[in-house]
């Protein structure tokens, strides 16, 4: 599956959000400007093996989980006879994931990094236990939402460090390396799916409730050890709290923690984030559930949910304008065209991805008689491609010091990747070669995503990085959930009708509804040569054709807005606004030679020179 997220770049990138990077000013007397603590030789303790251990286990566990849970979701929803509502599960979990990011970051600020890890690990374990033991789709969705909260905390550390501690010219390279564990876990997941799908999916999910604590608890304990050692020596630990300190018993009073927590809630605009997430949840979930609800759209609760969603969205706007002390969308961000364009690129990339990938595991499970191992490896082709594309793109950025053309190229390749999976009759292709090439092209298309994330970070000064990334994360999350909803709407509106048209006329309606509600039943009870199976395959190609067509249309928008992005110089600076290095020193940034030439030519020549001048501009 496509890691649009590499899930990358959607995390908070500032100490005020993440709690993982500690920027301080050193005085001549060797004290810390924030609290007067003496520095050790290295000032912090970021390079301890315990920190690296957490990061390594963290990324490996996340990659193992991410590469297989989409398959488990499809099988689990089928076991309840609600495969068509798969989009509702994905929509709810994605929204929870987006909302929880700033909350978890502030939790790490107020308590400590290991404490934050403990909290998210508890949510993660509870979620998988609930999902593995539930008896209906509603309980399963609740469990997956709990795991989403946990995942959002377990996967953001590496991105935080890369965003804060790498210059622009190397940022995509290091972000690309964060995907490295998928080179191993993709193949491991093939064996997992072979062992647990379809009958033992509960054991497969429950396995993660055991694996992650076993991997993480020893590493988390080592972080607590680092924190205790730093406190004892009077140093500032990267594991410790960033907005609280126990020095001189200052924060032994619980009321002090409450005050800091309240300030944290204000800083991340938690009320605004909750209003925004509630509004979109109430708008999108009825679109996922209407066809399965009693009476369909005649069910008053569906309409009521949507109306309430829009009312809450209006309330969110009024709250942000007139009440919120620190609005989630500041004027500076809204007036930053480069940032807005980058977010639009990211939103529609993830929307198209959500449309395409929501039912892709189900589609491949039905149209091919593959083993579970081959099925899982195929679904990991895009991820494997990204593992190579990220570092290669980073090296190109380093050599050329530009990103825009590569970003536009990625958008075009992504569009081609969607388009070639279509046949001339508007059905989705069944050709293995074409589908594999499509997945590879979608992986190469991640150049657009890497570029958008890099451009959005480069367009804001470091002090605004946290709020900018929080906004980008929220809206891209909404875009992804809209994509899942669009796919579910297409599926629920058309699939059953197409099955009636494509399957033999004497097929009982009860049988059609059974295979519509479960891909497991369709595959196990209907052999490949069975006319019902072949009719279902035809219905799948027709429905997926509509889904892929929608993804193609959506993927045009990122290309347009990629062309509007400024072509920032990627040098040793942390961002392209203040052009300061990681040490805060001002750096000289060379002008774009092509841009200078085209600006001179544009004043003398025609429209083409003006277009080129606009394309290569740096502001």
Residue pairs with C-beta under 8 A, 6 or more apart in sequence:
1 66
1 67
1 70
1 357
1 360
1 361
1 379
1 380
1 382
1 383
2 353
2 356
2 357
2 382
2 383
2 386
2 442
2 443
2 446
3 66
3 179
3 182
3 382
3 383
3 386
3 446
4 346
4 349
4 350
4 353
4 446
4 449
4 476
4 480
5 350
6 175
6 176
6 178
6 179
6 386
6 390
6 446
6 449
6 450
7 155
8 159
8 175
8 178
8 179
8 449
8 450
8 453
9 159
9 163
9 175
9 449
9 450
9 453
9 454
9 456
9 457
9 469
9 472
10 98
10 101
10 159
10 453
10 469
10 472
10 473
10 476
10 477
11 18
11 101
11 105
11 155
11 156
11 159
11 160
11 163
11 469
11 473
12 18
12 101
12 102
12 105
12 156
12 160
12 466
12 469
12 470
12 473
13 21
13 159
13 160
13 163
13 164
13 457
13 465
13 466
13 469
14 21
14 164
14 462
14 463
14 465
14 466
14 469
15 21
15 22
15 23
15 109
15 242
15 466
16 105
16 106
16 109
16 267
16 466
17 101
17 102
17 105
17 106
17 109
17 268
17 466
17 469
17 470
18 105
18 108
18 109
18 156
18 157
18 160
18 466
19 105
19 106
19 107
19 108
19 109
19 112
19 113
19 116
19 241
19 242
20 108
20 113
20 157
20 160
20 161
20 164
20 238
21 160
21 161
21 164
21 165
21 238
22 44
22 236
22 238
22 242
23 164
24 32
24 33
24 34
24 43
24 236
25 32
25 33
25 34
26 32
26 33
26 39
26 43
27 33
30 38
30 39
31 37
31 38
31 39
32 38
32 39
32 236
35 245
35 247
37 234
37 235
37 236
37 247
38 234
38 235
39 235
39 236
40 233
40 235
43 235
43 236
44 235
44 236
44 237
44 238
45 51
45 226
45 229
45 230
45 235
45 236
45 237
45 238
45 239
46 238
48 222
48 226
49 222
50 219
50 222
50 223
50 225
50 226
50 239
51 223
51 226
51 238
51 239
53 218
53 219
53 222
54 117
54 157
54 216
54 219
54 220
54 222
54 223
55 157
55 158
55 161
57 215
57 216
57 219
58 154
58 155
58 157
58 158
58 216
58 219
59 155
59 158
59 178
59 180
59 181
60 181
60 184
60 185
60 215
61 154
61 211
61 212
61 215
61 216
62 151
62 154
62 155
62 181
63 179
63 181
63 182
63 184
63 185
64 181
64 185
64 188
64 189
64 208
64 211
65 151
65 208
65 212
66 151
66 182
67 182
67 185
67 186
67 189
67 376
67 380
67 383
68 189
68 192
68 193
68 204
68 376
69 147
69 205
70 357
70 361
70 379
71 193
71 197
71 361
71 375
71 376
71 379
72 196
72 197
72 201
72 204
72 205
73 86
73 89
73 90
73 144
74 83
74 86
74 359
74 361
74 362
74 365
74 519
75 197
75 198
75 201
75 519
75 520
76 131
76 140
76 201
76 205
77 83
77 85
77 86
77 89
77 137
77 140
78 198
78 517
78 518
78 519
78 520
78 521
79 198
79 201
79 518
79 520
80 136
80 137
80 140
81 514
81 517
81 518
82 137
82 292
82 517
83 362
83 516
83 517
83 518
83 519
84 291
84 292
84 488
84 491
84 492
84 495
84 516
84 517
85 137
85 288
85 289
85 292
85 488
85 492
86 358
86 359
86 362
86 488
87 288
87 358
87 484
87 485
87 487
87 488
87 489
87 491
88 141
88 285
88 288
88 289
88 488
89 137
89 140
89 141
89 144
90 354
90 358
90 481
90 484
91 281
91 284
91 285
91 288
91 481
91 484
91 485
91 488
92 141
92 144
92 145
92 281
92 285
93 141
93 144
93 145
93 147
93 148
94 148
94 354
94 477
94 480
94 481
94 484
95 277
95 280
95 281
95 284
95 477
95 478
95 481
96 145
96 148
96 149
96 152
96 277
97 148
97 149
97 151
97 152
97 477
98 152
98 277
98 473
98 474
98 476
98 477
98 478
99 273
99 274
99 277
99 474
99 477
100 148
100 149
100 152
100 153
101 152
101 156
101 470
101 473
102 268
102 270
102 273
102 470
102 473
103 268
103 270
103 273
104 116
104 119
104 120
104 149
104 152
104 153
104 156
105 156
105 268
106 264
106 265
106 267
106 268
107 115
107 116
107 119
108 115
108 116
108 241
108 242
109 241
109 242
109 243
109 244
109 264
110 241
110 243
110 244
110 257
110 260
110 261
110 264
111 241
111 244
112 223
112 227
112 239
112 240
112 241
113 223
113 238
113 239
113 240
114 220
114 221
114 223
114 224
114 227
114 239
116 153
117 153
117 154
117 216
117 220
117 223
118 220
119 153
120 149
120 150
120 152
120 153
120 154
121 150
121 154
121 212
121 213
121 216
121 217
121 220
122 150
123 146
123 147
123 149
123 150
123 153
124 146
124 147
124 149
124 150
124 151
124 154
124 208
124 209
124 212
125 150
125 209
125 212
125 213
126 143
126 146
127 143
127 144
127 145
127 146
127 147
127 148
127 149
127 150
128 143
128 147
128 205
128 206
128 208
128 209
129 143
129 206
129 209
130 139
130 140
130 142
130 143
130 146
131 140
131 143
131 144
131 147
131 205
132 143
132 202
132 203
132 205
132 206
132 209
133 202
133 206
134 140
134 142
134 143
147 208
154 212
154 216
158 178
159 175
159 178
162 171
162 174
162 175
162 178
163 171
163 457
163 465
163 469
164 465
164 574
165 582
166 174
166 582
167 570
167 571
167 572
167 573
167 574
167 581
167 582
168 397
168 454
168 457
168 458
168 568
168 570
168 571
168 572
168 573
168 574
168 575
168 576
169 397
169 398
169 401
169 570
169 571
169 572
170 394
170 397
170 398
171 394
171 397
171 454
171 457
172 390
172 393
172 394
172 397
172 403
172 450
172 451
172 454
173 390
173 391
173 393
173 394
173 395
173 397
173 398
174 394
175 390
175 394
175 450
175 453
176 386
176 387
176 389
176 390
176 391
176 392
176 393
176 394
176 450
177 390
177 391
178 390
179 383
179 386
179 387
179 390
180 387
182 380
182 383
182 384
182 386
182 387
183 384
183 387
186 376
186 377
186 380
186 383
186 384
187 377
189 376
189 380
190 372
190 373
190 374
190 376
190 377
190 380
191 373
192 204
192 207
192 376
193 204
193 372
193 373
193 375
193 376
194 371
194 372
194 373
194 376
195 204
196 203
196 204
196 207
197 204
197 372
198 520
198 523
198 524
223 239
224 239
226 237
226 238
226 239
227 237
227 239
227 240
229 237
230 236
230 237
230 239
230 240
231 237
231 240
231 246
243 260
243 263
243 264
244 251
244 256
244 257
244 260
245 251
246 252
250 256
251 257
251 260
265 271
266 325
266 326
267 326
268 328
268 470
269 320
269 324
269 326
269 327
269 328
271 319
271 324
272 316
272 319
272 320
272 324
272 327
272 328
273 328
273 474
275 312
275 313
275 315
275 316
275 319
276 313
276 316
276 328
276 474
276 478
278 309
278 312
279 309
279 310
279 312
279 313
279 315
279 316
280 309
280 313
280 478
280 481
281 309
282 305
282 306
282 308
282 309
282 312
283 305
283 306
283 309
283 310
283 313
284 309
284 481
284 482
284 485
285 305
286 301
286 302
286 303
286 305
286 306
287 306
287 485
287 488
287 489
288 484
288 485
288 488
288 489
288 492
289 302
290 296
290 297
290 299
290 302
290 492
291 492
291 493
292 492
293 299
293 301
293 302
296 302
297 303
320 327
320 328
320 329
321 327
328 467
328 470
328 471
328 474
329 471
330 464
330 467
332 464
333 339
333 340
333 460
333 464
333 467
333 468
333 471
334 340
336 459
336 460
336 468
337 564
338 455
338 456
338 458
338 459
338 565
338 566
339 456
339 459
339 460
339 468
339 472
341 455
341 561
341 562
341 564
341 565
342 452
342 453
342 455
342 456
342 459
342 472
342 561
342 565
343 452
343 456
343 471
343 472
343 475
343 476
344 557
344 558
344 561
345 407
345 411
345 448
345 451
345 452
345 455
345 557
345 558
345 561
345 562
345 565
346 449
346 452
346 453
346 456
346 472
346 475
346 476
346 479
346 558
347 475
347 476
347 478
347 479
348 479
348 554
348 555
348 557
348 558
348 561
349 411
349 414
349 448
349 449
349 452
349 479
349 555
349 558
350 476
350 477
350 479
350 480
350 483
351 479
351 480
351 482
351 483
351 486
351 554
352 414
352 418
352 483
352 550
352 551
352 552
352 554
352 555
352 558
353 480
353 483
353 551
354 479
354 480
354 481
354 482
354 483
354 484
354 486
354 487
355 483
355 484
355 486
355 487
355 547
355 550
355 551
355 554
356 418
356 442
356 483
356 487
356 547
356 548
356 551
358 483
358 484
358 487
358 488
358 491
358 547
359 487
359 491
359 543
359 544
359 547
360 379
361 375
361 379
362 519
362 540
363 428
363 540
363 544
364 370
364 375
364 378
364 379
364 435
365 375
365 519
365 523
366 519
366 522
366 523
366 536
366 537
366 540
367 430
367 537
367 540
367 541
368 375
368 430
368 432
369 528
370 378
378 435
378 436
378 439
381 436
381 439
381 440
381 443
382 439
382 440
382 442
382 443
383 443
384 443
385 439
385 440
385 442
385 443
385 444
385 446
386 443
386 446
389 443
389 444
389 446
389 447
389 450
390 446
390 450
393 406
393 447
393 450
396 406
397 403
397 406
397 454
397 570
398 570
401 569
401 570
401 571
402 567
402 568
402 569
402 570
402 592
403 451
403 454
403 455
403 567
403 568
403 570
404 451
404 455
404 562
404 565
404 566
404 567
404 568
404 615
405 567
406 447
406 451
407 447
407 448
407 450
407 451
407 452
407 455
407 562
407 565
408 448
408 559
408 562
408 563
409 447
410 444
410 445
410 446
410 447
410 448
410 449
410 450
410 451
411 445
411 447
411 448
411 555
411 558
411 559
411 562
412 559
413 441
413 444
413 445
413 447
414 441
414 442
414 444
414 445
414 446
414 448
414 555
414 558
415 445
415 552
415 555
415 556
415 559
416 441
417 437
417 438
417 439
417 440
417 441
417 442
417 444
417 445
418 438
418 442
418 548
418 551
418 552
418 555
419 552
420 429
420 434
420 437
420 438
420 441
421 428
421 429
421 434
421 435
421 438
421 548
422 428
422 429
422 545
422 548
422 549
422 552
423 429
423 545
426 542
426 545
426 546
426 549
427 538
427 541
427 542
427 544
427 545
428 540
428 541
428 544
428 545
428 547
428 548
429 435
429 541
430 537
430 541
448 558
448 559
448 562
451 562
451 565
452 558
452 562
453 472
454 570
455 565
455 566
455 568
456 468
456 469
456 472
457 465
457 468
457 469
457 575
458 568
458 570
458 575
458 576
458 577
459 468
459 566
459 568
459 575
459 576
459 577
460 468
460 575
460 577
461 575
461 577
461 578
462 574
462 575
462 578
462 580
465 575
483 554
486 550
487 547
487 550
490 543
490 546
490 547
490 550
491 543
491 547
494 542
494 543
494 546
495 516
495 539
495 540
495 543
496 512
496 513
496 516
498 538
498 539
498 542
498 543
499 512
499 515
499 516
499 535
499 536
499 539
500 509
500 512
501 539
502 535
502 536
502 538
502 539
502 542
503 512
503 531
503 532
503 535
503 536
503 539
504 531
504 532
504 535
507 532
507 535
511 532
514 521
515 521
515 522
515 525
515 526
515 532
515 536
522 533
522 536
526 532
526 533
526 536
527 533
528 534
563 615
566 576
566 617
566 618
566 619
567 592
567 595
567 615
567 616
567 617
567 618
568 576
568 618
569 576
569 589
569 590
569 592
569 618
571 587
571 589
572 581
572 582
572 587
573 579
573 580
573 581
573 587
573 589
574 580
574 581
574 582
576 589
576 618
578 586
579 586
579 587
579 588
579 589
580 586
580 587
581 587
591 618
592 616
592 617
592 618
594 612
594 616
595 613
595 616
595 617
595 618
598 609
598 612
598 613
598 616
599 613
601 609
601 613
602 609
602 610
602 612
602 613
